[in-house]
Amino acid sequence: MMKHLMILMAFFAISTGIYAQENKESEVPKKFNTYNYRRALECANEEEYSKALEFLETEVKENPKNGYAYNLLSLIKYIDDETEEALEAVNKAITLIPKKDVEKLVECYNIRSQIHLELTDTLKALDDLATALKIQPANQEVIQSRGQIYYEMGEYDLSDAEYRKCIEAAPKDVMGYMGVGRNANEQEHWEEAIKMFDQVEKIAEEDYNRHYYFRADSYIGLKKWNEAVDDIITYIEKEEDHSIISYKFSDAPSELYPVLKTKIKLKAKQNPSDEMWPYDLAKMEEKMGDYKAAIEHYYKSDEIDGTQGSLTNIIDCCNEMGDYQRSLDIINKALEEDSTLTNLVDKKINVLENLGRYNEAVELAETLFSDEDGDSFNFSNFITRGFAYYKAGNTNAALDDFIMAIADYDGYPYSYFYRARIYEQLGNEEMAKADYAKVVELETESESYQAIPYAYLALGDKDKAVEFMQKRLDEEEDKGSLYDACCLYSLMGEKEKALDYLEKSFQKGWRSFVHMDNDSDLDNIRDTQRYKDLVEKYKAILEKELADNSVKDKPANSGTGQVSEVPFTKEGGVCKVKCDINGLPLHFVFDTGAADVSISQVEATFMLKNGYLSSSDIVGRQRYVDANGDVSEGTVINIKKVNFGGMNLTNIKASVVRNQKAPLLLGQSVLSKLGKIEIDNTKKVLRITH
């Protein structure tokens, strides 16, 4: 996560370089400090990058030797994700800026190093930083940049040397100590790391808290569970950021679990009006497989904040228990109360498939293509309907949908995998092999081994199939990967091995019996007595589990019954609403099909520069598919306060999309917390009952 944090911070530093440059406007030689250059600076300061580019293009055309203009041009091109153009511009800036302007030249080399990193050319990035340090040996920003690169390369001694220079030059600055501490953690030098983070605690300003985040890892490494948990809780309370729990808990030893659970239970009792503590307990119980306890905590969290914000989590828990009927009942009730919860449609389709109600799943999937402007004809919807058709046995319709899905987005391995299987059924071996080869290519690049074992098997390479299945099992031997191993060995005719993996998957909680009944991968073992005995045994276990794990419905009257009306405007077929993010008023697209909140890099840069975000709000990265079926990768930030329709929500996760033209989307991570939502197109208001 730190790698992603530092990359984003480098991006922000480059972006804010525009404003630093504006402050030095008087230092720009008079012949280069032209009208167009000054206007470009003003536009950049207002984040009107398109206008800034117009002025800069005019400037470099009229005054092609203005290196300052090229420097600014490189910054804006980099912000706009036009990396090659940014590199070309900064190269010209370095050539044209007067050698005596040391500050500006160092800035250019530092910028170019970041561009080289973006282009995955680490050696050139290091060369640029070395050049910058020859010009200005004590530049702290450049030294820190080089320390970070060495850290990412795993060259911890070299990284330490850079960060210790920072400590020597600026002993009251936390960054040097943080760098040495991170390096120590990576090398499992836990005591040394703690010394560094302890020093940060002594000298850091009140609002700096990242050392708690990393010191928790040091204590975990020393098996000091109480100290680790204390740092985790301190970080949560100071930053109002509960995401640290999932990050630390995901890879932590099991001994941490009871200590963390006890402390969170205490916090829940001490803060009965804070819905996040029971929510944290729910996530922990869900991770540990106690889905009944997780559901009860989710309900408690929703009861406190008066929303159905945990609805999808509760549905997921029911599915994990194999209680698909309960899951379907919850979805149907929620959709009856609020028809705008369109994110539940995909979940309902999946549940219907798990119940074996394939024709109903197909009918519902066909409703996804209902809008008049064509936006629904996207990768995500084609995939959903294609799977439904495939499971219902309508291979021709499924083939058409997978073809369309690939036409809209060609980077999803399972589109090719299922198309290949259909081609096999239709006797088109050549096209099937081409698609299997594409699966191998995509999953090798992404190091995701979901379909690649089957693809290698279909291509006749059993050794590779076994190798990649083992890689997947080595990553996580959960019920899903164990079931897939069962399927692979069944296809290979190794019946006992397949049955061994099936039994292990049952022991881990696999309960999708309807899916198994219709899974042709199991045809080679379905008639064996051991298979029948296992299925009979674990069906009986499932019945007992469902009886023991029965959960109460959502508490009645959890909302206040108050109704708020939020005006919206329609632009380009979408609804736009006003929403305050950490006190900053912005207009968001009201998108019931989006899972999360997303903002563009322009807004993120502005928020960071003006104090609406801090570096501690940056919590990670994720890949996601938006409502149009576009797959993106975004930096995840924690928004501490969201005000929508007069209601205040806290700690909402949002994705920063590295595209200044990306719309601001208000998705289900906010909408699900608001209550029942009705769209009144006549009055152009969203009516929210909460």
C-alpha positions in Angstrom: 0.0 0.0 0.0 2.9 2.4 0.8 4.1 2.0 -2.8 0.7 3.2 -4.1 0.6 5.9 -1.5 4.0 7.3 -2.5 3.2 7.2 -6.2 0.0 9.2 -5.5 1.8 11.6 -3.3 4.4 12.1 -6.0 1.6 12.8 -8.4 0.1 15.3 -6.0 3.5 16.9 -5.5 3.9 17.4 -9.3 0.4 18.8 -9.5 1.0 21.2 -6.7 4.2 22.2 -8.5 2.1 24.3 -10.7 1.1 26.4 -7.8 4.6 26.6 -6.4 5.6 27.8 -9.9 3.0 30.5 -9.8 4.5 31.7 -6.5 7.9 32.1 -8.2 6.4 33.9 -11.2 8.5 37.0 -10.5 11.7 34.8 -10.9 10.8 33.9 -14.4 12.9 36.0 -16.9 10.9 38.9 -18.3 11.1 37.7 -21.9 9.5 34.3 -20.9 7.0 35.8 -18.4 4.5 36.5 -21.2 0.8 37.1 -21.2 0.1 33.6 -22.5 2.4 32.0 -19.9 0.8 34.0 -17.0 -2.7 33.2 -18.2 -1.8 29.5 -18.4 -0.6 29.7 -14.8 -3.9 31.3 -13.7 -5.9 28.7 -15.5 -3.8 25.9 -13.9 -4.3 27.5 -10.5 -8.1 27.3 -11.2 -7.7 23.7 -12.4 -9.0 24.8 -15.8 -6.4 22.6 -17.6 -7.9 22.6 -21.0 -7.7 26.4 -21.1 -4.2 26.3 -19.7 -3.2 24.0 -22.5 -4.6 26.5 -25.1 -2.5 29.3 -23.7 0.6 27.1 -23.5 0.2 25.8 -27.1 -0.1 29.4 -28.3 2.9 30.4 -26.2 5.3 27.7 -27.4 4.2 28.4 -31.0 5.0 32.1 -30.6 7.9 31.7 -28.3 9.4 28.2 -28.9 12.4 28.8 -26.6 10.3 29.3 -23.5 11.4 26.4 -21.3 9.2 27.6 -18.4 6.1 27.1 -20.6 7.3 23.6 -21.6 7.8 22.8 -17.9 4.3 23.8 -17.1 3.1 21.9 -20.2 4.8 18.8 -19.0 3.0 19.1 -15.6 -0.4 19.4 -17.1 0.2 16.6 -19.6 1.3 14.4 -16.8 -1.9 15.3 -14.8 -3.9 14.5 -17.9 -2.3 11.0 -18.1 -0.6 11.9 -21.4 2.8 10.5 -20.3 4.6 10.5 -23.6 3.7 14.1 -24.3 4.7 15.1 -20.8 8.1 13.5 -21.4 8.6 15.3 -24.6 7.7 18.6 -23.0 9.9 18.2 -20.0 12.8 17.2 -22.2 12.5 20.6 -24.0 12.2 22.4 -20.7 15.5 20.9 -19.5 17.2 22.0 -22.7 15.7 25.5 -22.7 15.6 26.7 -19.1 18.7 28.8 -18.2 21.4 26.7 -16.4 21.6 29.3 -13.7 18.0 28.7 -12.7 19.0 25.8 -10.4 15.6 25.5 -8.6 13.7 25.1 -11.8 16.1 22.7 -13.4 16.0 20.4 -10.3 12.2 20.6 -10.4 12.3 19.5 -14.1 14.6 16.5 -13.4 12.4 15.4 -10.5 9.4 15.7 -12.7 11.0 13.7 -15.4 12.1 11.0 -13.0 8.4 10.5 -12.0 7.4 10.3 -15.7 10.1 7.7 -16.3 8.7 5.7 -13.3 5.3 5.9 -14.9 6.8 4.5 -18.0 8.5 1.7 -15.9 12.0 2.9 -16.6 13.5 2.9 -13.2 17.1 3.3 -14.3 16.3 6.6 -16.2 14.4 7.8 -13.2 17.4 7.2 -11.0 19.7 8.9 -13.5 17.5 12.0 -13.4 17.5 12.1 -9.6 21.3 11.7 -9.6 21.6 14.6 -12.0 19.3 16.7 -9.8 21.4 16.0 -6.8 24.6 17.0 -8.6 23.0 20.3 -9.2 21.5 20.7 -5.7 22.9 18.0 -3.4 20.8 18.9 -0.4 17.4 18.9 -2.0 15.2 16.9 0.4 12.4 16.2 -2.0 14.8 14.6 -4.5 16.6 12.6 -1.8 13.2 11.3 -0.5 12.2 10.4 -4.1 15.4 8.3 -4.5 14.9 6.7 -1.1 11.4 5.7 -2.2 12.6 4.1 -5.5 15.3 2.1 -3.7 12.6 1.0 -1.2 10.4 -0.3 -4.1 13.4 -2.0 -5.6 14.0 -3.8 -2.3 17.4 -2.1 -2.0 16.9 -1.3 1.7 20.5 -0.3 2.5 20.5 2.2 -0.3 17.1 3.5 0.7 18.3 3.8 4.3 21.2 5.8 3.2 18.9 8.3 1.5 16.5 8.6 4.4 19.3 9.0 6.9 20.6 11.9 4.9 17.1 13.4 5.4 17.3 12.8 9.2 20.7 14.4 9.3 19.7 17.5 7.3 16.2 17.8 9.0 16.1 16.0 12.3 12.7 17.5 13.1 11.1 16.2 9.8 9.2 12.9 10.1 9.9 11.6 6.6 13.4 10.4 7.2 12.4 8.4 10.2 9.4 7.0 8.5 11.5 5.8 5.5 14.0 4.1 7.8 11.2 2.5 9.8 9.5 1.2 6.7 12.7 -0.3 5.5 13.3 -2.0 8.9 9.8 -3.5 8.8 10.4 -4.9 5.3 13.5 -6.6 6.6 11.7 -7.8 9.8 14.0 -5.6 12.0 11.1 -4.9 14.2 12.9 -3.3 17.2 14.8 -0.8 14.9 11.5 0.0 13.2 9.8 0.8 16.5 12.7 3.1 17.5 12.1 5.1 14.3 8.3 5.3 14.7 8.7 6.2 18.4 10.8 9.1 17.3 8.1 10.2 14.8 5.6 10.1 17.6 7.8 12.6 19.6 8.3 15.1 16.8 5.2 14.8 14.5 2.6 17.4 14.3 -0.7 16.6 15.9 -2.4 15.7 12.7 0.3 13.2 11.5 -0.6 9.6 12.5 0.9 7.3 9.9 3.5 6.0 12.3 0.7 4.2 14.3 -0.2 2.4 11.1 3.3 1.0 10.4 4.3 0.5 14.1 1.3 -1.9 14.4 3.1 -4.1 11.9 6.3 -3.9 13.9 4.4 -5.0 17.1 2.7 -7.8 15.1 6.1 -9.0 13.9 7.2 -9.2 17.6 3.9 -10.9 18.5 3.1 -8.1 20.9 -0.6 -8.3 20.2 -1.8 -5.8 22.8 0.6 -3.1 21.6 -0.3 -3.7 18.0 -4.0 -3.4 18.7 -3.5 -0.3 20.7 -1.8 1.3 17.7 -4.5 0.2 15.3 -7.2 1.6 17.6 -5.3 4.9 18.1 -5.0 5.3 14.4 -8.7 4.7 13.9 -9.7 7.2 16.5 -7.2 9.9 15.4 -7.9 9.5 11.6 -11.6 8.4 11.8 -10.5 5.7 9.4 -11.6 2.2 10.1 -10.1 0.7 6.9 -6.9 -0.1 8.7 -8.7 -3.1 10.3 -9.2 -4.9 7.0 -5.7 -4.1 5.9 -4.0 -5.4 9.1 -6.4 -8.3 9.8 -6.2 -9.7 6.2 -2.7 -11.1 6.6 -2.2 -11.0 10.4 -1.6 -14.1 12.5 -4.7 -15.7 14.1 -3.4 -14.7 17.6 -4.2 -11.0 16.8 -7.9 -11.8 16.2 -9.2 -12.3 19.8 -7.2 -9.3 21.1 -8.5 -7.0 18.3 -12.1 -8.3 18.6 -12.1 -7.7 22.4 -10.9 -4.1 22.0 -13.4 -3.3 19.3 -16.2 -4.8 21.4 -15.1 -2.4 24.2 -15.1 0.5 21.8 -18.6 -0.4 20.6 -19.9 -0.4 24.2 -18.1 2.9 24.9 -19.4 4.5 21.7 -23.0 3.2 21.4 -23.9 5.9 18.8 -21.0 5.1 16.4 -22.1 2.5 13.8 -18.6 1.8 12.7 -17.5 -0.3 15.6 -20.2 -3.0 15.2 -19.5 -2.8 11.5 -15.9 -3.6 12.2 -16.9 -6.5 14.3 -19.1 -7.7 11.5 -16.3 -7.6 8.9 -14.0 -9.5 11.3 -16.6 -12.2 12.0 -17.3 -12.5 8.2 -13.6 -12.9 7.6 -13.4 -15.7 10.2 -16.4 -17.4 8.8 -18.9 -16.8 11.6 -21.6 -15.4 9.2 -24.4 -15.5 11.8 -22.4 -13.3 14.2 -21.4 -11.1 11.2 -25.1 -10.6 10.1 -26.1 -9.7 13.7 -23.4 -7.0 13.9 -24.3 -5.6 10.5 -27.9 -5.3 11.6 -26.7 -3.5 14.8 -24.6 -1.1 12.7 -27.6 -0.3 10.5 -29.9 0.1 13.5 -27.6 2.8 14.9 -27.3 4.9 11.7 -30.9 4.2 10.5 -30.0 2.9 7.1 -29.6 -0.3 5.1 -25.9 0.4 4.5 -24.9 -3.1 5.2 -27.4 -4.7 3.0 -25.0 -6.2 0.4 -22.8 -7.5 3.2 -25.7 -9.3 4.8 -26.6 -10.8 1.5 -23.1 -11.9 0.9 -23.0 -13.6 4.3 -26.2 -15.5 3.6 -24.7 -16.7 0.3 -21.5 -17.8 2.0 -23.6 -19.9 4.4 -25.4 -21.4 1.5 -28.7 -19.9 2.6 -29.7 -18.7 -0.9 -33.4 -18.6 -0.2 -32.8 -16.2 2.7 -30.6 -14.1 0.5 -33.3 -13.9 -2.2 -35.9 -13.0 0.4 -33.8 -10.1 1.7 -33.1 -8.9 -1.9 -36.8 -9.0 -2.8 -37.8 -7.1 0.3 -35.2 -4.5 -0.2 -36.2 -3.9 -3.9 -39.9 -3.7 -2.8 -38.9 -0.9 -0.4 -36.5 0.9 -2.8 -36.6 0.2 -6.5 -33.6 2.3 -7.1 -31.2 -0.3 -5.6 -30.3 -1.5 -9.0 -26.9 -2.8 -7.7 -29.0 -5.7 -6.1 -30.2 -6.9 -9.5 -26.9 -8.6 -10.3 -26.9 -10.2 -6.9 -30.4 -11.4 -7.4 -29.4 -13.0 -10.7 -26.6 -14.8 -9.1 -28.8 -16.0 -6.2 -31.4 -17.3 -8.7 -28.7 -19.2 -10.5 -27.5 -20.8 -7.2 -31.1 -21.8 -6.5 -31.2 -23.5 -10.0 -33.9 -21.0 -11.2 -32.1 -20.4 -14.5 -35.0 -19.2 -16.6 -35.9 -16.5 -13.9 -32.2 -15.5 -13.9 -32.3 -15.0 -17.7 -35.5 -13.0 -17.5 -34.1 -10.7 -14.9 -30.8 -10.4 -16.8 -32.7 -9.2 -19.9 -34.2 -6.3 -17.9 -30.6 -4.9 -17.6 -30.9 -3.7 -21.2 -33.8 -1.4 -20.6 -32.5 2.2 -21.1 -33.2 4.2 -24.2 -29.8 5.9 -24.6 -27.8 2.7 -25.0 -25.7 3.1 -21.8 -26.9 -0.4 -20.6 -25.3 -2.1 -23.5 -21.9 -2.5 -21.7 -19.4 -5.1 -20.8 -20.8 -5.7 -17.3 -24.4 -6.4 -18.4 -23.3 -8.5 -21.4 -21.2 -10.7 -19.0 -24.1 -11.0 -16.5 -26.6 -12.0 -19.1 -24.1 -14.2 -20.9 -23.5 -16.3 -17.7 -27.2 -16.5 -17.2 -27.8 -17.8 -20.7 -24.9 -20.2 -20.4 -26.2 -21.7 -17.2 -29.7 -22.0 -18.6 -28.3 -23.9 -21.6 -28.9 -21.3 -24.2 -25.4 -21.4 -25.7 -26.0 -19.4 -28.8 -27.4 -16.5 -26.9 -24.6 -16.8 -24.4 -22.0 -16.8 -27.2 -23.5 -13.6 -28.6 -23.2 -11.9 -25.2 -19.6 -12.9 -24.6 -18.7 -11.7 -28.1 -20.3 -8.3 -27.3 -18.7 -8.2 -23.9 -15.2 -8.7 -25.5 -16.0 -6.0 -28.1 -16.7 -3.6 -25.3 -13.8 -4.6 -23.0 -11.2 -7.1 -24.1 -9.3 -7.6 -20.8 -11.6 -9.9 -18.8 -10.3 -13.6 -19.0 -13.6 -15.2 -18.3 -15.2 -13.7 -21.4 -12.7 -15.7 -23.5 -12.9 -18.7 -21.2 -16.6 -19.2 -21.6 -16.6 -18.3 -25.2 -14.0 -21.0 -25.7 -16.1 -23.6 -24.0 -19.0 -22.7 -26.2 -16.8 -22.9 -29.3 -15.8 -26.4 -28.2 -19.4 -27.4 -27.8 -20.0 -26.1 -31.4 -17.0 -28.0 -32.7 -14.9 -25.0 -33.5 -11.6 -26.2 -32.0 -9.4 -23.5 -33.6 -11.4 -20.6 -32.2 -11.6 -22.3 -28.9 -7.8 -22.7 -28.7 -7.3 -19.1 -29.6 -9.6 -18.0 -26.7 -7.9 -20.3 -24.3 -4.5 -18.9 -25.3 -5.9 -15.4 -24.6 -6.9 -16.6 -21.1 -3.3 -17.7 -20.5 -2.0 -14.4 -21.7 -4.3 -12.2 -19.6 -4.0 -14.2 -16.4 -0.2 -14.6 -16.7 0.1 -10.8 -17.0 -2.2 -10.1 -14.1 -0.9 -13.0 -12.0 -4.5 -14.1 -11.4 -4.9 -17.8 -11.7 -8.6 -18.4 -11.8 -9.2 -19.8 -15.3 -5.7 -20.4 -16.4 -5.4 -24.0 -15.1 -8.5 -25.0 -17.2 -7.2 -23.1 -20.2 -3.8 -25.0 -20.1 -5.7 -28.3 -19.7 -7.8 -27.5 -22.7 -4.7 -26.7 -24.7 -3.2 -30.1 -23.8 -0.7 -29.0 -21.2 -1.6 -31.0 -18.0 1.7 -30.1 -16.3 1.1 -26.4 -16.6 -2.6 -26.9 -15.5 -1.4 -28.6 -12.3 1.4 -26.0 -11.8 -1.0 -23.0 -11.9 -3.7 -24.7 -9.9 -1.0 -25.3 -7.2 0.0 -21.6 -7.4 -3.6 -20.6 -6.8 -3.9 -23.0 -3.8 -0.6 -21.6 -2.4 -2.1 -18.1 -2.6 -5.2 -19.1 -0.6 -6.6 -22.5 0.0 -10.2 -21.4 0.5 -13.4 -23.3 -0.4 -13.6 -21.8 -3.9 -10.0 -22.7 -4.9 -10.4 -26.2 -3.4 -13.6 -26.7 -5.4 -11.9 -25.5 -8.6 -9.1 -28.0 -7.9 -11.7 -30.7 -7.6 -13.1 -29.7 -11.0 -9.7 -29.7 -12.6 -8.7 -33.1 -11.4 -12.1 -34.5 -12.3 -11.6 -33.2 -15.9 -8.2 -34.9 -15.9 -9.7 -38.2 -14.8 -7.9 -38.3 -11.4 -11.0 -39.2 -9.5 -9.6 -39.8 -6.0 -7.6 -36.6 -6.1 -10.7 -34.7 -7.2 -12.7 -36.2 -4.4 -10.0 -35.3 -1.9 -10.3 -31.7 -2.9 -14.1 -31.8 -2.9 -14.0 -33.0 0.7 -11.6 -30.3 1.7 -13.8 -27.7 0.0 -16.8 -29.0 2.0 -14.8 -28.8 5.2 -14.0 -25.2 4.4 -17.7 -24.4 3.9 -18.6 -25.1 0.2 -22.3 -25.5 0.0 -23.4 -24.8 -3.6 -25.1 -28.1 -4.2 -27.3 -26.9 -7.1 -24.3 -25.5 -8.9 -22.6 -28.9 -8.4 -25.6 -30.7 -9.8 -25.3 -28.8 -13.1 -21.5 -28.5 -13.3 -20.3 -30.7 -16.1 -16.8 -30.6 -14.8 -17.8 -33.1 -12.1 -19.3 -35.7 -14.6 -16.3 -38.0 -14.1 -16.9 -38.3 -10.3 -20.6 -37.8 -10.0 -21.5 -41.5 -10.1 -18.9 -42.6 -7.6 -20.1 -43.8 -4.2 -17.7 -41.5 -2.4 -19.2 -38.5 -4.2 -22.7 -39.5 -3.3 -21.7 -40.1 0.3 -20.0 -36.7 0.6 -22.9 -34.8 -0.9 -25.4 -36.6 1.4 -23.3 -35.9 4.4 -22.7 -32.2 3.8 -26.3 -31.6 2.7 -27.3 -32.8 6.2 -24.7 -30.6 7.7 -26.0 -27.6 5.7 -29.6 -28.2 7.0 -28.2 -28.2 10.6 -26.1 -25.1 9.9 -29.0 -23.2 8.6 -31.1 -24.2 11.6 -28.4 -23.2 14.0 -27.5 -20.0 12.2 -31.0 -18.6 11.6 -30.9 -14.9 11.9 -33.5 -12.3 12.7 -34.8 -10.0 10.0 -33.6 -6.4 9.9 -34.9 -4.5 12.9 -38.2 -2.9 12.2 -38.6 0.9 11.9 -34.8 1.4 11.9 -35.2 4.8 10.2 -36.5 8.0 11.6 -39.3 8.3 9.1 -38.2 11.7 8.1 -38.3 12.7 4.4 -35.8 14.8 2.7 -36.0 16.2 -0.9 -32.8 16.7 -2.7 -33.0 18.7 -6.0 -31.3 17.3 -9.1 -30.6 18.5 -12.6 -30.4 16.4 -15.7 -27.4 16.8 -18.0 -26.7 14.4 -20.9 -29.2 11.9 -19.6 -27.8 11.7 -16.1 -28.9 13.1 -12.7 -26.6 15.5 -11.0 -26.9 16.3 -7.3 -25.1 18.6 -4.9 -23.0 16.8 -2.3 -20.6 18.2 0.3 -17.3 16.2 0.6 -15.4 17.2 3.7 -17.1 20.5 3.5 -16.3 21.1 -0.2 -19.5 21.5 -2.3 -19.4 19.4 -5.5 -21.9 18.1 -8.0 -22.0 14.3 -8.4 -23.7 12.1 -10.9 -26.4 10.1 -9.0 -25.5 6.6 -10.2 -27.4 3.7 -8.6 -25.5 1.3 -10.8 -22.1 2.3 -9.4 -20.8 0.5 -6.3 -18.7 3.3 -4.9 -18.0 7.0 -4.9 -15.4 8.1 -7.4 -13.8 11.5 -8.1 -11.3 12.6 -10.7 -7.7 13.4 -10.1 -8.5 17.1 -10.6 -10.8 17.2 -7.6 -8.5 15.0 -5.5 -5.6 17.4 -6.3 -7.6 20.4 -5.4 -8.8 18.8 -2.1 -5.3 17.8 -1.1 -3.9 21.3 -1.9 -6.6 23.1 0.0 -6.8 20.9 3.1 -10.0 19.0 2.3 -7.8 15.8 2.2 -4.6 14.8 4.0 -2.0 12.3 3.1 -3.4 10.0 5.8 -6.7 9.8 3.9 -5.0 7.8 1.1 -5.6 4.1 2.0 -4.9 1.9 -1.0 -5.8 1.0 -4.6 -8.4 -1.1 -6.3 -9.6 -2.2 -9.7 -13.3 -1.9 -10.4 -15.9 -2.0 -13.2 -18.1 1.1 -13.4 -21.7 1.3 -14.6 -20.6 1.6 -18.2 -18.5 -1.6 -18.0 -15.2 0.3 -18.0 -12.5 -1.3 -15.9 -10.3 1.2 -14.1 -7.7 1.3 -11.4 -8.1 4.0 -8.8 -6.4 5.2 -5.6 -8.7 4.6 -2.7 -9.2 7.5 -0.3 -11.2 7.8 2.9 -13.7 10.7 2.9 -14.3 11.6 6.5 -17.6 13.5 6.1 -20.2 13.4 3.3 -23.3 15.6 3.5 -26.1 14.6 1.2 -29.7 15.8 1.5 -29.0 17.2 4.9 -27.7 13.9 6.3 -24.1 13.5 7.5 -22.3 10.3 6.7 -18.8 9.4 7.8 -15.8 7.4 6.5 -16.9 6.8 3.0 -14.4 5.2 0.6 -13.9 6.7 -2.8 -11.8 6.0 -5.8 -9.6 8.6 -7.4 -9.6 8.0 -11.2 -6.5 9.2 -13.0 -8.4 11.0 -15.7 -9.4 14.7 -15.2 -12.4 14.1 -17.4 -13.9 11.4 -15.3 -17.3 12.2 -13.9 -17.9 12.4 -10.1 -20.0 9.4 -9.3 -22.1 9.0 -6.2 -22.6 5.2 -5.9 -24.1 2.7 -3.5 -21.5 3.1 -0.8 -23.3 6.4 0.0 -26.8 5.7 -1.5 -27.3 2.5 0.5 -26.8 4.5 3.8 -29.4 7.1 3.0 -32.6 5.1 3.4 -35.4 4.6 0.9 -34.9 6.7 -2.3 -37.5 7.7 -4.8 -36.9 9.6 -8.0 -39.5 12.3 -8.7 -38.8 13.3 -12.4 -41.7 15.8 -12.3 -40.4 17.9 -9.4 -36.8 16.9 -10.2 -36.1 15.8 -6.7 -34.8 12.7 -5.0 -37.1 11.9 -2.1 -35.3 10.2 0.7 -37.0 8.5 3.7 -34.5 8.0 6.5 
